[in-house]
Amino acid sequence: MSTKPSVGHILALITAFIWGTTFIATKILLVEFTPVEILFIRFVLGFIALSLACPRRLKLAEKKQEWLFVLAGLTGVCLYYLMENIALTYTMASNVGVLVSISPFITALLAFALSRRKEKLRASFVLGFIVAITGICLISFNGAQLELNPLGDVLALGATLVWAIYSVTVNKISTFGYNVIQTTRRFFLYGLIFMIPAIFAMDFSPNWSCLAEPKYLLMFLFLGIGACAVCFVTWNISIQVLGPVKCSIYLYLVPVITVVASAIVLREQITPLAILGTALTLLGLILSSDLKRK
């Protein structure tokens, strides 16, 4: 029995909402933990949660399919987050926010290039991207001066490319008919394996005693179980139902939700530019969703 498109849209919306609030949890954890510590611990928790949810081992029909799982783990779990975190150490957070938001457009180009023209890229999608990215720029820079940092900006742009590769890879894996929880767990496993060299190269020495404080423990549980285990499953289902292009459009909402959540939880001020940017981003999402199959 196939899942209705409306369910795919709802799951993508829920995922974007949760991912938009992860900034707050990460900001709280950064007081005591480094980015690579947060990244590794959250995905370990996610892997454990998925293993408890579905302990059965995934058996592949063909051995050659394993390479797609390796690719998904490398790109969507390891490289994307590492490149994004490293980029933040070399360039402004606003630069990273804007460049990462290009991901839906890069995903669309890659998906259409590999789809043998099964879908048509319409002018409304391109227009929606331009409008949305303009809004995201207003939200991210918010009147601040643009400052280019080649290494950090290239890393952030690279993160958008590897996420696009992850999206189309997950779309291909979804055609195999495997359980989504089992496939997502295998992505996490390979992602964690690829992270091991990074944790040795970077400063990885977590202060475990901090987890005795409820706020830190709760933030890790939110990131590990909510943002990783649950959201990757719901996102992968959305890709399966809607396709990588329509699903990726919901990523435009992430910076909007981050602004609203920051104002509510962290008491950060919402400026007129941020309000205008939010309106443009939502308009861009509406325009971009006007895709038509041949």
C-alpha positions in Angstrom: 0.0 0.0 0.0 1.5 3.3 -1.1 1.7 6.3 1.1 -0.4 9.3 0.2 1.4 12.4 -1.1 -0.2 14.5 1.7 1.5 12.3 4.3 4.8 13.0 2.5 4.2 16.7 2.7 3.2 16.5 6.4 6.3 14.5 7.3 8.6 16.9 5.4 7.0 19.8 7.2 7.5 18.2 10.6 11.1 17.4 9.8 11.8 20.9 8.7 10.3 22.3 11.8 12.4 20.1 14.1 15.6 20.7 12.1 14.9 24.4 12.4 14.9 24.2 16.2 18.2 22.1 16.4 20.1 25.4 16.4 18.9 26.2 19.9 19.9 22.8 21.3 23.3 23.0 19.6 23.9 26.5 20.9 23.2 25.3 24.5 25.5 22.3 24.1 28.3 24.3 22.6 28.9 25.8 26.0 30.4 22.5 27.2 30.9 20.4 24.1 32.8 20.9 20.7 30.9 20.6 17.4 32.5 17.2 16.6 31.5 15.9 20.0 27.9 17.0 19.6 27.8 15.5 16.1 29.2 12.1 17.0 27.2 11.7 20.2 23.9 12.6 18.6 24.3 10.1 15.8 25.3 7.4 18.2 22.1 8.1 20.2 20.2 8.0 16.9 21.7 4.7 15.9 20.8 3.2 19.3 17.2 4.5 19.1 16.7 3.0 15.6 18.2 -0.3 16.8 15.8 -0.4 19.7 12.9 0.6 17.4 13.7 -2.2 14.9 16.3 -4.6 16.1 16.1 -6.9 13.1 19.1 -7.0 10.8 18.6 -5.7 7.3 19.4 -8.3 4.6 20.1 -7.0 1.2 18.7 -8.7 -1.9 21.9 -7.9 -3.8 25.4 -7.2 -2.5 26.1 -4.4 -4.9 23.3 -2.4 -3.2 25.6 -2.0 -0.2 27.6 0.6 -2.0 24.5 2.9 -2.1 24.2 2.6 1.7 27.9 3.4 2.0 27.4 6.5 -0.2 24.3 7.6 1.8 26.1 7.3 5.1 29.2 9.1 3.8 27.3 12.0 2.3 24.2 12.6 4.4 25.5 11.6 7.8 29.3 12.2 7.8 30.4 14.7 5.1 27.4 17.0 5.2 27.6 17.8 8.9 31.4 17.8 9.2 31.7 20.2 6.2 29.0 22.4 7.6 30.6 22.5 11.1 34.1 23.1 9.8 32.8 25.8 7.5 31.5 27.6 10.5 35.0 27.9 11.9 36.3 29.6 8.8 33.4 31.8 7.7 30.4 33.7 9.0 27.3 31.7 10.2 25.2 33.9 7.8 27.3 32.8 4.8 26.9 29.1 5.8 23.1 29.6 6.3 22.6 31.0 2.8 24.9 28.6 1.0 23.4 25.5 2.7 20.0 26.8 1.7 20.9 26.4 -2.0 20.6 22.7 -1.4 17.1 22.4 -2.9 18.2 23.9 -6.2 21.4 21.7 -6.4 19.2 18.7 -5.5 16.8 19.6 -8.3 19.6 19.9 -10.9 21.2 16.6 -9.9 17.9 14.8 -9.8 16.8 16.1 -13.2 20.3 15.2 -14.6 19.9 11.6 -13.5 16.2 11.2 -14.1 16.4 10.9 -17.9 13.9 13.8 -18.2 11.1 12.1 -16.3 10.5 15.5 -14.7 10.5 19.0 -16.1 12.2 21.8 -14.3 9.7 24.7 -14.6 10.4 28.4 -14.6 8.3 28.7 -11.4 10.8 26.4 -9.6 13.7 28.7 -10.6 11.7 31.8 -9.7 10.8 30.3 -6.4 14.4 29.5 -5.7 15.4 33.1 -6.4 12.7 34.6 -4.2 13.4 32.1 -1.4 17.1 32.6 -1.4 16.6 36.4 -1.4 14.5 36.0 1.8 17.0 33.7 3.4 19.8 36.3 2.7 17.7 38.9 4.4 17.2 36.5 7.4 20.8 35.4 7.6 22.6 38.7 7.0 19.9 41.0 8.5 21.7 44.2 7.6 25.2 42.9 8.3 27.9 43.4 5.7 28.7 40.4 3.4 32.1 39.0 4.0 33.5 36.3 1.8 35.8 33.6 3.2 36.8 31.3 0.3 37.7 28.1 2.3 34.6 28.3 4.6 32.3 29.3 1.8 33.6 26.5 -0.5 33.1 23.9 2.3 29.5 25.2 2.9 28.8 25.0 -0.8 30.3 21.5 -0.8 27.9 20.5 2.0 24.9 21.4 -0.3 26.3 19.1 -3.0 26.8 16.1 -0.7 23.3 16.6 0.6 22.0 16.5 -2.9 23.9 13.3 -3.5 22.4 11.9 -0.3 18.9 12.8 -1.4 19.1 11.2 -4.8 20.8 8.1 -3.3 18.0 7.7 -0.7 15.5 8.0 -3.5 17.2 5.2 -5.4 17.4 3.0 -2.2 13.7 3.6 -1.6 12.9 1.6 -4.8 14.3 -1.5 -3.2 11.4 -1.8 -0.8 13.3 -2.1 2.4 12.1 -1.0 5.9 12.9 2.7 6.3 14.0 2.4 9.9 16.5 -0.4 8.9 17.9 1.5 6.0 18.3 4.7 8.0 20.1 2.8 10.7 22.5 1.4 8.2 23.1 5.0 6.9 24.0 6.0 10.5 26.3 3.0 10.9 28.4 3.9 7.9 28.3 7.6 8.8 29.6 6.9 12.2 32.4 4.7 10.8 33.5 7.5 8.5 33.4 10.0 11.4 36.0 8.0 13.4 39.0 9.5 11.6 37.6 13.0 12.2 37.1 12.5 16.0 40.8 11.4 16.2 41.9 14.4 14.2 39.8 16.9 16.1 39.4 17.7 19.7 37.2 14.9 20.9 37.2 14.6 24.7 33.7 15.0 25.9 33.1 16.2 29.5 30.7 13.4 30.3 30.0 14.8 33.8 28.0 17.6 32.2 25.4 15.1 31.2 24.4 15.0 34.9 22.8 18.4 34.2 19.3 17.8 32.9 19.5 20.6 30.2 22.5 19.0 28.5 21.1 15.5 28.7 17.7 16.7 27.3 19.4 18.6 24.4 21.4 15.5 23.4 18.3 13.3 23.6 16.4 15.8 21.5 19.2 15.9 18.9 19.9 12.2 18.9 16.4 10.8 19.1 14.3 13.6 17.6 16.5 15.4 15.1 18.5 12.3 14.0 16.5 9.0 14.5 13.0 10.3 14.0 13.7 13.1 11.5 15.9 11.1 9.2 13.2 8.4 9.1 10.5 10.9 8.3 12.7 12.7 5.8 13.6 9.5 4.0 9.9 8.5 3.9 9.1 11.9 2.4 11.8 11.5 -0.3 10.3 8.1 -1.1 6.8 9.6 -1.4 7.5 13.0 -3.0 10.9 12.5 -4.6 14.1 14.3 -3.7 13.2 17.6 -5.4 9.8 18.3 -3.9 11.0 17.1 -0.5 14.1 19.3 -0.6 12.0 22.4 -1.0 10.9 22.2 2.6 14.5 23.0 3.6 13.7 26.6 2.7 11.7 26.6 6.0 14.6 25.7 8.2 16.1 29.3 8.6 12.5 30.7 9.0 11.8 28.3 11.9 15.2 29.0 13.4 14.4 32.7 13.6 11.0 32.2 15.2 12.3 29.6 17.6 15.2 31.8 18.6 12.9 34.6 19.3 10.6 32.5 21.5 13.3 30.5 23.4 16.4 32.6 23.3 14.5 36.0 23.3 16.4 37.1 20.2 14.8 40.1 18.5 13.0 39.7 15.1 13.8 42.7 12.9 11.8 44.1 10.1 14.3 42.6 7.6 13.8 39.2 9.2 10.1 39.5 8.8 10.4 40.5 5.1 12.9 37.7 4.6 10.5 35.2 6.2 7.6 36.4 3.9 9.8 36.1 0.8 11.1 32.6 1.8 7.5 31.3 2.3 6.5 32.8 -1.1 9.5 31.2 -2.7 8.5 27.8 -1.2 5.0 28.2 -2.7 6.4 29.0 -6.1 9.0 26.3 -6.0 6.4 23.6 -5.2 4.8 24.2 -8.6 6.5 21.2 -10.2 4.9 19.2 -13.0 5.6 15.7 -14.2 5.5 15.0 -17.9 
